[in-house]
Amino acid sequence: AYFKLGRYDEAQRYLRESVVGDPHSSLSWEHLGDVCEQLGQKDGAKTAWTKALSLTSDTNTSRRLKGKLDLTIRP
């Protein structure tokens, strides 16, 4: 909800807590990457999306995450 409201610092805080509480949640890692991206934390976004990708077996989710990762390597 904080993400949708543009309150990225708060969203990041709660998502960090979420991945500590459940480090196997691909969705939480993906959302953390999305927040990092919005905050201009390119390395953080890449790290979170890479972790999310390693945790999912869903083809559509994998494709979406690979697309996000491709965008982080572009200048």
PDB file of N, CA, C and O in Angstrom, chain B, residues numbered from 101:
ATOM      1  N   ALA B 101       0.829  -1.191   0.000  1.00  0.00           N
ATOM      2  CA  ALA B 101       0.000   0.000   0.000  1.00  0.00           C
ATOM      3  C   ALA B 101       0.876   1.258   0.000  1.00  0.00           C
ATOM      4  O   ALA B 101       0.564   2.230  -0.688  1.00  0.00           O
ATOM      5  N   TYR B 102       1.971   1.241   0.769  1.00  0.00           N
ATOM      6  CA  TYR B 102       2.847   2.413   0.797  1.00  0.00           C
ATOM      7  C   TYR B 102       3.452   2.682  -0.578  1.00  0.00           C
ATOM      8  O   TYR B 102       3.632   3.836  -0.967  1.00  0.00           O
ATOM      9  N   PHE B 103       3.762   1.622  -1.307  1.00  0.00           N
ATOM     10  CA  PHE B 103       4.310   1.778  -2.650  1.00  0.00           C
ATOM     11  C   PHE B 103       3.332   2.530  -3.537  1.00  0.00           C
ATOM     12  O   PHE B 103       3.706   3.486  -4.216  1.00  0.00           O
ATOM     13  N   LYS B 104       2.088   2.098  -3.528  1.00  0.00           N
ATOM     14  CA  LYS B 104       1.064   2.731  -4.371  1.00  0.00           C
ATOM     15  C   LYS B 104       0.823   4.184  -3.980  1.00  0.00           C
ATOM     16  O   LYS B 104       0.420   4.998  -4.810  1.00  0.00           O
ATOM     17  N   LEU B 105       1.071   4.503  -2.719  1.00  0.00           N
ATOM     18  CA  LEU B 105       0.901   5.879  -2.251  1.00  0.00           C
ATOM     19  C   LEU B 105       2.149   6.730  -2.501  1.00  0.00           C
ATOM     20  O   LEU B 105       2.164   7.925  -2.205  1.00  0.00           O
ATOM     21  N   GLY B 106       3.180   6.113  -3.041  1.00  0.00           N
ATOM     22  CA  GLY B 106       4.414   6.836  -3.309  1.00  0.00           C
ATOM     23  C   GLY B 106       5.266   7.049  -2.065  1.00  0.00           C
ATOM     24  O   GLY B 106       6.182   7.871  -2.068  1.00  0.00           O
ATOM     25  N   ARG B 107       4.969   6.326  -1.027  1.00  0.00           N
ATOM     26  CA  ARG B 107       5.722   6.439   0.233  1.00  0.00           C
ATOM     27  C   ARG B 107       6.777   5.332   0.256  1.00  0.00           C
ATOM     28  O   ARG B 107       6.681   4.366   1.014  1.00  0.00           O
ATOM     29  N   TYR B 108       7.781   5.508  -0.598  1.00  0.00           N
ATOM     30  CA  TYR B 108       8.741   4.450  -0.871  1.00  0.00           C
ATOM     31  C   TYR B 108       9.656   4.124   0.316  1.00  0.00           C
ATOM     32  O   TYR B 108      10.019   2.966   0.520  1.00  0.00           O
ATOM     33  N   ASP B 109      10.023   5.136   1.090  1.00  0.00           N
ATOM     34  CA  ASP B 109      10.868   4.856   2.260  1.00  0.00           C
ATOM     35  C   ASP B 109      10.160   3.933   3.237  1.00  0.00           C
ATOM     36  O   ASP B 109      10.761   2.997   3.765  1.00  0.00           O
ATOM     37  N   GLU B 110       8.892   4.196   3.475  1.00  0.00           N
ATOM     38  CA  GLU B 110       8.118   3.348   4.392  1.00  0.00           C
ATOM     39  C   GLU B 110       7.916   1.957   3.795  1.00  0.00           C
ATOM     40  O   GLU B 110       8.015   0.949   4.494  1.00  0.00           O
ATOM     41  N   ALA B 111       7.632   1.918   2.502  1.00  0.00           N
ATOM     42  CA  ALA B 111       7.449   0.630   1.831  1.00  0.00           C
ATOM     43  C   ALA B 111       8.724  -0.200   1.943  1.00  0.00           C
ATOM     44  O   ALA B 111       8.674  -1.401   2.208  1.00  0.00           O
ATOM     45  N   GLN B 112       9.861   0.452   1.738  1.00  0.00           N
ATOM     46  CA  GLN B 112      11.130  -0.259   1.808  1.00  0.00           C
ATOM     47  C   GLN B 112      11.363  -0.832   3.215  1.00  0.00           C
ATOM     48  O   GLN B 112      11.817  -1.967   3.365  1.00  0.00           O
ATOM     49  N   ARG B 113      11.051  -0.041   4.225  1.00  0.00           N
ATOM     50  CA  ARG B 113      11.250  -0.506   5.603  1.00  0.00           C
ATOM     51  C   ARG B 113      10.441  -1.778   5.866  1.00  0.00           C
ATOM     52  O   ARG B 113      10.967  -2.747   6.414  1.00  0.00           O
ATOM     53  N   TYR B 114       9.168  -1.777   5.479  1.00  0.00           N
ATOM     54  CA  TYR B 114       8.316  -2.932   5.747  1.00  0.00           C
ATOM     55  C   TYR B 114       8.675  -4.131   4.872  1.00  0.00           C
ATOM     56  O   TYR B 114       8.566  -5.276   5.311  1.00  0.00           O
ATOM     57  N   LEU B 115       9.097  -3.876   3.651  1.00  0.00           N
ATOM     58  CA  LEU B 115       9.499  -4.986   2.789  1.00  0.00           C
ATOM     59  C   LEU B 115      10.800  -5.618   3.274  1.00  0.00           C
ATOM     60  O   LEU B 115      10.975  -6.832   3.162  1.00  0.00           O
ATOM     61  N   ARG B 116      11.702  -4.821   3.803  1.00  0.00           N
ATOM     62  CA  ARG B 116      12.926  -5.392   4.385  1.00  0.00           C
ATOM     63  C   ARG B 116      12.571  -6.299   5.565  1.00  0.00           C
ATOM     64  O   ARG B 116      13.145  -7.376   5.722  1.00  0.00           O
ATOM     65  N   GLU B 117      11.627  -5.856   6.387  1.00  0.00           N
ATOM     66  CA  GLU B 117      11.163  -6.701   7.491  1.00  0.00           C
ATOM     67  C   GLU B 117      10.524  -7.980   6.964  1.00  0.00           C
ATOM     68  O   GLU B 117      10.693  -9.056   7.538  1.00  0.00           O
ATOM     69  N   SER B 118       9.791  -7.848   5.868  1.00  0.00           N
ATOM     70  CA  SER B 118       9.109  -8.998   5.284  1.00  0.00           C
ATOM     71  C   SER B 118      10.104 -10.054   4.795  1.00  0.00           C
ATOM     72  O   SER B 118       9.903 -11.245   5.031  1.00  0.00           O
ATOM     73  N   VAL B 119      11.167  -9.630   4.120  1.00  0.00           N
ATOM     74  CA  VAL B 119      12.122 -10.609   3.602  1.00  0.00           C
ATOM     75  C   VAL B 119      12.982 -11.210   4.714  1.00  0.00           C
ATOM     76  O   VAL B 119      13.501 -12.317   4.568  1.00  0.00           O
ATOM     77  N   VAL B 120      13.135 -10.486   5.817  1.00  0.00           N
ATOM     78  CA  VAL B 120      13.820 -11.077   6.974  1.00  0.00           C
ATOM     79  C   VAL B 120      12.921 -12.147   7.596  1.00  0.00           C
ATOM     80  O   VAL B 120      13.386 -13.226   7.965  1.00  0.00           O
ATOM     81  N   GLY B 121      11.627 -11.833   7.706  1.00  0.00           N
ATOM     82  CA  GLY B 121      10.681 -12.785   8.291  1.00  0.00           C
ATOM     83  C   GLY B 121      10.419 -13.990   7.416  1.00  0.00           C
ATOM     84  O   GLY B 121      10.195 -15.090   7.921  1.00  0.00           O
ATOM     85  N   ASP B 122      10.444 -13.792   6.093  1.00  0.00           N
ATOM     86  CA  ASP B 122      10.220 -14.887   5.151  1.00  0.00           C
ATOM     87  C   ASP B 122      11.173 -14.716   3.970  1.00  0.00           C
ATOM     88  O   ASP B 122      10.778 -14.204   2.922  1.00  0.00           O
ATOM     89  N   PRO B 123      12.416 -15.139   4.133  1.00  0.00           N
ATOM     90  CA  PRO B 123      13.412 -14.935   3.084  1.00  0.00           C
ATOM     91  C   PRO B 123      13.168 -15.750   1.813  1.00  0.00           C
ATOM     92  O   PRO B 123      13.900 -15.602   0.834  1.00  0.00           O
ATOM     93  N   HIS B 124      12.161 -16.596   1.821  1.00  0.00           N
ATOM     94  CA  HIS B 124      11.863 -17.428   0.653  1.00  0.00           C
ATOM     95  C   HIS B 124      10.690 -16.892  -0.156  1.00  0.00           C
ATOM     96  O   HIS B 124      10.189 -17.575  -1.049  1.00  0.00           O
ATOM     97  N   SER B 125      10.249 -15.674   0.150  1.00  0.00           N
ATOM     98  CA  SER B 125       9.125 -15.073  -0.561  1.00  0.00           C
ATOM     99  C   SER B 125       9.610 -14.314  -1.796  1.00  0.00           C
ATOM    100  O   SER B 125      10.127 -13.201  -1.699  1.00  0.00           O
ATOM    101  N   SER B 126       9.434 -14.931  -2.935  1.00  0.00           N
ATOM    102  CA  SER B 126       9.819 -14.297  -4.195  1.00  0.00           C
ATOM    103  C   SER B 126       9.087 -12.975  -4.391  1.00  0.00           C
ATOM    104  O   SER B 126       9.676 -12.000  -4.858  1.00  0.00           O
ATOM    105  N   LEU B 127       7.807 -12.939  -4.036  1.00  0.00           N
ATOM    106  CA  LEU B 127       7.012 -11.732  -4.222  1.00  0.00           C
ATOM    107  C   LEU B 127       7.534 -10.569  -3.369  1.00  0.00           C
ATOM    108  O   LEU B 127       7.610  -9.435  -3.844  1.00  0.00           O
ATOM    109  N   SER B 128       7.889 -10.847  -2.127  1.00  0.00           N
ATOM    110  CA  SER B 128       8.429  -9.786  -1.265  1.00  0.00           C
ATOM    111  C   SER B 128       9.756  -9.262  -1.814  1.00  0.00           C
ATOM    112  O   SER B 128      10.000  -8.056  -1.803  1.00  0.00           O
ATOM    113  N   TRP B 129      10.597 -10.152  -2.285  1.00  0.00           N
ATOM    114  CA  TRP B 129      11.871  -9.720  -2.864  1.00  0.00           C
ATOM    115  C   TRP B 129      11.634  -8.884  -4.126  1.00  0.00           C
ATOM    116  O   TRP B 129      12.310  -7.879  -4.348  1.00  0.00           O
ATOM    117  N   GLU B 130      10.676  -9.304  -4.942  1.00  0.00           N
ATOM    118  CA  GLU B 130      10.386  -8.530  -6.151  1.00  0.00           C
ATOM    119  C   GLU B 130       9.895  -7.136  -5.789  1.00  0.00           C
ATOM    120  O   GLU B 130      10.343  -6.150  -6.375  1.00  0.00           O
ATOM    121  N   HIS B 131       8.983  -7.044  -4.836  1.00  0.00           N
ATOM    122  CA  HIS B 131       8.463  -5.742  -4.430  1.00  0.00           C
ATOM    123  C   HIS B 131       9.559  -4.872  -3.819  1.00  0.00           C
ATOM    124  O   HIS B 131       9.585  -3.660  -4.034  1.00  0.00           O
ATOM    125  N   LEU B 132      10.457  -5.485  -3.065  1.00  0.00           N
ATOM    126  CA  LEU B 132      11.577  -4.730  -2.510  1.00  0.00           C
ATOM    127  C   LEU B 132      12.430  -4.164  -3.648  1.00  0.00           C
ATOM    128  O   LEU B 132      12.888  -3.024  -3.577  1.00  0.00           O
ATOM    129  N   GLY B 133      12.636  -4.946  -4.671  1.00  0.00           N
ATOM    130  CA  GLY B 133      13.370  -4.456  -5.843  1.00  0.00           C
ATOM    131  C   GLY B 133      12.658  -3.298  -6.515  1.00  0.00           C
ATOM    132  O   GLY B 133      13.295  -2.336  -6.944  1.00  0.00           O
ATOM    133  N   ASP B 134      11.341  -3.386  -6.608  1.00  0.00           N
ATOM    134  CA  ASP B 134      10.563  -2.301  -7.213  1.00  0.00           C
ATOM    135  C   ASP B 134      10.724  -1.005  -6.425  1.00  0.00           C
ATOM    136  O   ASP B 134      10.864   0.072  -7.004  1.00  0.00           O
ATOM    137  N   VAL B 135      10.702  -1.122  -5.098  1.00  0.00           N
ATOM    138  CA  VAL B 135      10.857   0.055  -4.241  1.00  0.00           C
ATOM    139  C   VAL B 135      12.266   0.630  -4.389  1.00  0.00           C
ATOM    140  O   VAL B 135      12.440   1.842  -4.514  1.00  0.00           O
ATOM    141  N   CYS B 136      13.253  -0.239  -4.375  1.00  0.00           N
ATOM    142  CA  CYS B 136      14.630   0.230  -4.546  1.00  0.00           C
ATOM    143  C   CYS B 136      14.780   0.982  -5.867  1.00  0.00           C
ATOM    144  O   CYS B 136      15.442   2.018  -5.929  1.00  0.00           O
ATOM    145  N   GLU B 137      14.172   0.461  -6.899  1.00  0.00           N
ATOM    146  CA  GLU B 137      14.232   1.130  -8.199  1.00  0.00           C
ATOM    147  C   GLU B 137      13.644   2.537  -8.108  1.00  0.00           C
ATOM    148  O   GLU B 137      14.232   3.492  -8.617  1.00  0.00           O
ATOM    149  N   GLN B 138      12.503   2.664  -7.470  1.00  0.00           N
ATOM    150  CA  GLN B 138      11.856   3.968  -7.335  1.00  0.00           C
ATOM    151  C   GLN B 138      12.707   4.946  -6.521  1.00  0.00           C
ATOM    152  O   GLN B 138      12.646   6.157  -6.734  1.00  0.00           O
ATOM    153  N   LEU B 139      13.490   4.418  -5.599  1.00  0.00           N
ATOM    154  CA  LEU B 139      14.354   5.257  -4.768  1.00  0.00           C
ATOM    155  C   LEU B 139      15.711   5.525  -5.417  1.00  0.00           C
ATOM    156  O   LEU B 139      16.573   6.170  -4.820  1.00  0.00           O
ATOM    157  N   GLY B 140      15.896   5.028  -6.639  1.00  0.00           N
ATOM    158  CA  GLY B 140      17.149   5.243  -7.353  1.00  0.00           C
ATOM    159  C   GLY B 140      18.273   4.338  -6.887  1.00  0.00           C
ATOM    160  O   GLY B 140      19.444   4.612  -7.152  1.00  0.00           O
ATOM    161  N   GLN B 141      17.933   3.274  -6.202  1.00  0.00           N
ATOM    162  CA  GLN B 141      18.926   2.326  -5.685  1.00  0.00           C
ATOM    163  C   GLN B 141      19.052   1.154  -6.656  1.00  0.00           C
ATOM    164  O   GLN B 141      18.560   0.055  -6.402  1.00  0.00           O
ATOM    165  N   LYS B 142      19.718   1.417  -7.761  1.00  0.00           N
ATOM    166  CA  LYS B 142      19.818   0.445  -8.847  1.00  0.00           C
ATOM    167  C   LYS B 142      20.437  -0.883  -8.404  1.00  0.00           C
ATOM    168  O   LYS B 142      19.952  -1.952  -8.775  1.00  0.00           O
ATOM    169  N   ASP B 143      21.497  -0.811  -7.619  1.00  0.00           N
ATOM    170  CA  ASP B 143      22.145  -2.047  -7.154  1.00  0.00           C
ATOM    171  C   ASP B 143      21.227  -2.838  -6.227  1.00  0.00           C
ATOM    172  O   ASP B 143      21.166  -4.065  -6.298  1.00  0.00           O
ATOM    173  N   GLY B 144      20.517  -2.129  -5.362  1.00  0.00           N
ATOM    174  CA  GLY B 144      19.576  -2.789  -4.459  1.00  0.00           C
ATOM    175  C   GLY B 144      18.453  -3.464  -5.219  1.00  0.00           C
ATOM    176  O   GLY B 144      18.034  -4.571  -4.880  1.00  0.00           O
ATOM    177  N   ALA B 145      17.964  -2.782  -6.259  1.00  0.00           N
ATOM    178  CA  ALA B 145      16.900  -3.356  -7.088  1.00  0.00           C
ATOM    179  C   ALA B 145      17.390  -4.623  -7.776  1.00  0.00           C
ATOM    180  O   ALA B 145      16.701  -5.642  -7.791  1.00  0.00           O
ATOM    181  N   LYS B 146      18.582  -4.546  -8.341  1.00  0.00           N
ATOM    182  CA  LYS B 146      19.149  -5.697  -9.047  1.00  0.00           C
ATOM    183  C   LYS B 146      19.330  -6.882  -8.101  1.00  0.00           C
ATOM    184  O   LYS B 146      19.009  -8.017  -8.454  1.00  0.00           O
ATOM    185  N   THR B 147      19.841  -6.618  -6.903  1.00  0.00           N
ATOM    186  CA  THR B 147      20.052  -7.675  -5.915  1.00  0.00           C
ATOM    187  C   THR B 147      18.733  -8.328  -5.522  1.00  0.00           C
ATOM    188  O   THR B 147      18.634  -9.554  -5.465  1.00  0.00           O
ATOM    189  N   ALA B 148      17.720  -7.508  -5.250  1.00  0.00           N
ATOM    190  CA  ALA B 148      16.419  -8.034  -4.815  1.00  0.00           C
ATOM    191  C   ALA B 148      15.751  -8.825  -5.936  1.00  0.00           C
ATOM    192  O   ALA B 148      15.204  -9.901  -5.695  1.00  0.00           O
ATOM    193  N   TRP B 149      15.791  -8.301  -7.155  1.00  0.00           N
ATOM    194  CA  TRP B 149      15.164  -9.024  -8.266  1.00  0.00           C
ATOM    195  C   TRP B 149      15.899 -10.328  -8.578  1.00  0.00           C
ATOM    196  O   TRP B 149      15.270 -11.323  -8.935  1.00  0.00           O
ATOM    197  N   THR B 150      17.209 -10.326  -8.446  1.00  0.00           N
ATOM    198  CA  THR B 150      17.978 -11.554  -8.656  1.00  0.00           C
ATOM    199  C   THR B 150      17.587 -12.607  -7.617  1.00  0.00           C
ATOM    200  O   THR B 150      17.426 -13.784  -7.940  1.00  0.00           O
ATOM    201  N   LYS B 151      17.438 -12.167  -6.372  1.00  0.00           N
ATOM    202  CA  LYS B 151      17.011 -13.089  -5.303  1.00  0.00           C
ATOM    203  C   LYS B 151      15.611 -13.621  -5.604  1.00  0.00           C
ATOM    204  O   LYS B 151      15.358 -14.818  -5.470  1.00  0.00           O
ATOM    205  N   ALA B 152      14.704 -12.732  -6.011  1.00  0.00           N
ATOM    206  CA  ALA B 152      13.335 -13.154  -6.347  1.00  0.00           C
ATOM    207  C   ALA B 152      13.354 -14.191  -7.467  1.00  0.00           C
ATOM    208  O   ALA B 152      12.640 -15.192  -7.414  1.00  0.00           O
ATOM    209  N   LEU B 153      14.173 -13.939  -8.471  1.00  0.00           N
ATOM    210  CA  LEU B 153      14.269 -14.868  -9.604  1.00  0.00           C
ATOM    211  C   LEU B 153      14.765 -16.237  -9.152  1.00  0.00           C
ATOM    212  O   LEU B 153      14.305 -17.263  -9.653  1.00  0.00           O
ATOM    213  N   SER B 154      15.689 -16.253  -8.217  1.00  0.00           N
ATOM    214  CA  SER B 154      16.224 -17.530  -7.737  1.00  0.00           C
ATOM    215  C   SER B 154      15.195 -18.316  -6.928  1.00  0.00           C
ATOM    216  O   SER B 154      15.343 -19.524  -6.745  1.00  0.00           O
ATOM    217  N   LEU B 155      14.166 -17.646  -6.450  1.00  0.00           N
ATOM    218  CA  LEU B 155      13.166 -18.296  -5.598  1.00  0.00           C
ATOM    219  C   LEU B 155      11.892 -18.717  -6.321  1.00  0.00           C
ATOM    220  O   LEU B 155      11.045 -19.393  -5.737  1.00  0.00           O
ATOM    221  N   THR B 156      11.748 -18.326  -7.579  1.00  0.00           N
ATOM    222  CA  THR B 156      10.505 -18.649  -8.274  1.00  0.00           C
ATOM    223  C   THR B 156      10.711 -19.746  -9.311  1.00  0.00           C
ATOM    224  O   THR B 156      11.786 -19.889  -9.893  1.00  0.00           O
ATOM    225  N   SER B 157       9.653 -20.512  -9.520  1.00  0.00           N
ATOM    226  CA  SER B 157       9.658 -21.517 -10.584  1.00  0.00           C
ATOM    227  C   SER B 157       8.575 -21.196 -11.614  1.00  0.00           C
ATOM    228  O   SER B 157       8.410 -21.917 -12.598  1.00  0.00           O
ATOM    229  N   ASP B 158       7.844 -20.112 -11.378  1.00  0.00           N
ATOM    230  CA  ASP B 158       6.773 -19.699 -12.274  1.00  0.00           C
ATOM    231  C   ASP B 158       7.355 -19.031 -13.524  1.00  0.00           C
ATOM    232  O   ASP B 158       8.135 -18.084 -13.419  1.00  0.00           O
ATOM    233  N   THR B 159       6.980 -19.520 -14.686  1.00  0.00           N
ATOM    234  CA  THR B 159       7.521 -19.020 -15.945  1.00  0.00           C
ATOM    235  C   THR B 159       7.208 -17.544 -16.165  1.00  0.00           C
ATOM    236  O   THR B 159       8.089 -16.783 -16.565  1.00  0.00           O
ATOM    237  N   ASN B 160       5.981 -17.132 -15.913  1.00  0.00           N
ATOM    238  CA  ASN B 160       5.612 -15.728 -16.123  1.00  0.00           C
ATOM    239  C   ASN B 160       6.354 -14.801 -15.167  1.00  0.00           C
ATOM    240  O   ASN B 160       6.800 -13.721 -15.556  1.00  0.00           O
ATOM    241  N   THR B 161       6.482 -15.225 -13.927  1.00  0.00           N
ATOM    242  CA  THR B 161       7.217 -14.424 -12.953  1.00  0.00           C
ATOM    243  C   THR B 161       8.685 -14.332 -13.349  1.00  0.00           C
ATOM    244  O   THR B 161       9.287 -13.261 -13.262  1.00  0.00           O
ATOM    245  N   SER B 162       9.259 -15.436 -13.777  1.00  0.00           N
ATOM    246  CA  SER B 162      10.658 -15.442 -14.215  1.00  0.00           C
ATOM    247  C   SER B 162      10.860 -14.485 -15.384  1.00  0.00           C
ATOM    248  O   SER B 162      11.831 -13.730 -15.414  1.00  0.00           O
ATOM    249  N   ARG B 163       9.960 -14.518 -16.323  1.00  0.00           N
ATOM    250  CA  ARG B 163      10.048 -13.647 -17.500  1.00  0.00           C
ATOM    251  C   ARG B 163       9.978 -12.168 -17.075  1.00  0.00           C
ATOM    252  O   ARG B 163      10.749 -11.336 -17.553  1.00  0.00           O
ATOM    253  N   ARG B 164       9.039 -11.863 -16.172  1.00  0.00           N
ATOM    254  CA  ARG B 164       8.874 -10.481 -15.700  1.00  0.00           C
ATOM    255  C   ARG B 164      10.139 -10.006 -14.979  1.00  0.00           C
ATOM    256  O   ARG B 164      10.609  -8.892 -15.208  1.00  0.00           O
ATOM    257  N   LEU B 165      10.683 -10.854 -14.113  1.00  0.00           N
ATOM    258  CA  LEU B 165      11.882 -10.486 -13.368  1.00  0.00           C
ATOM    259  C   LEU B 165      13.093 -10.318 -14.292  1.00  0.00           C
ATOM    260  O   LEU B 165      13.892  -9.401 -14.105  1.00  0.00           O
ATOM    261  N   LYS B 166      13.228 -11.187 -15.273  1.00  0.00           N
ATOM    262  CA  LYS B 166      14.325 -11.048 -16.228  1.00  0.00           C
ATOM    263  C   LYS B 166      14.209  -9.741 -16.997  1.00  0.00           C
ATOM    264  O   LYS B 166      15.218  -9.107 -17.307  1.00  0.00           O
ATOM    265  N   GLY B 167      12.976  -9.337 -17.305  1.00  0.00           N
ATOM    266  CA  GLY B 167      12.768  -8.057 -17.966  1.00  0.00           C
ATOM    267  C   GLY B 167      13.199  -6.894 -17.089  1.00  0.00           C
ATOM    268  O   GLY B 167      13.822  -5.948 -17.569  1.00  0.00           O
ATOM    269  N   LYS B 168      12.874  -6.960 -15.825  1.00  0.00           N
ATOM    270  CA  LYS B 168      13.295  -5.911 -14.889  1.00  0.00           C
ATOM    271  C   LYS B 168      14.815  -5.880 -14.767  1.00  0.00           C
ATOM    272  O   LYS B 168      15.419  -4.807 -14.747  1.00  0.00           O
ATOM    273  N   LEU B 169      15.427  -7.048 -14.686  1.00  0.00           N
ATOM    274  CA  LEU B 169      16.883  -7.110 -14.586  1.00  0.00           C
ATOM    275  C   LEU B 169      17.555  -6.579 -15.849  1.00  0.00           C
ATOM    276  O   LEU B 169      18.597  -5.928 -15.770  1.00  0.00           O
ATOM    277  N   ASP B 170      16.971  -6.851 -17.002  1.00  0.00           N
ATOM    278  CA  ASP B 170      17.518  -6.333 -18.248  1.00  0.00           C
ATOM    279  C   ASP B 170      17.526  -4.814 -18.235  1.00  0.00           C
ATOM    280  O   ASP B 170      18.460  -4.195 -18.745  1.00  0.00           O
ATOM    281  N   LEU B 171      16.497  -4.208 -17.658  1.00  0.00           N
ATOM    282  CA  LEU B 171      16.421  -2.752 -17.604  1.00  0.00           C
ATOM    283  C   LEU B 171      17.482  -2.154 -16.684  1.00  0.00           C
ATOM    284  O   LEU B 171      17.925  -1.026 -16.904  1.00  0.00           O
ATOM    285  N   THR B 172      17.894  -2.898 -15.654  1.00  0.00           N
ATOM    286  CA  THR B 172      18.892  -2.353 -14.718  1.00  0.00           C
ATOM    287  C   THR B 172      20.291  -2.343 -15.298  1.00  0.00           C
ATOM    288  O   THR B 172      21.158  -1.627 -14.797  1.00  0.00           O
ATOM    289  N   ILE B 173      20.532  -3.117 -16.337  1.00  0.00           N
ATOM    290  CA  ILE B 173      21.879  -3.125 -16.912  1.00  0.00           C
ATOM    291  C   ILE B 173      22.016  -2.119 -18.045  1.00  0.00           C
ATOM    292  O   ILE B 173      23.118  -1.906 -18.551  1.00  0.00           O
ATOM    293  N   ARG B 174      20.931  -1.508 -18.445  1.00  0.00           N
ATOM    294  CA  ARG B 174      21.000  -0.477 -19.474  1.00  0.00           C
ATOM    295  C   ARG B 174      21.434   0.844 -18.845  1.00  0.00           C
ATOM    296  O   ARG B 174      21.096   1.137 -17.698  1.00  0.00           O
ATOM    297  N   PRO B 175      22.190   1.643 -19.613  1.00  0.00           N
ATOM    298  CA  PRO B 175      22.655   2.931 -19.076  1.00  0.00           C
ATOM    299  C   PRO B 175      21.522   3.915 -18.842  1.00  0.00           C
ATOM    300  O   PRO B 175      21.761   5.036 -18.394  1.00  0.00           O
TER     301      PRO B 175
END
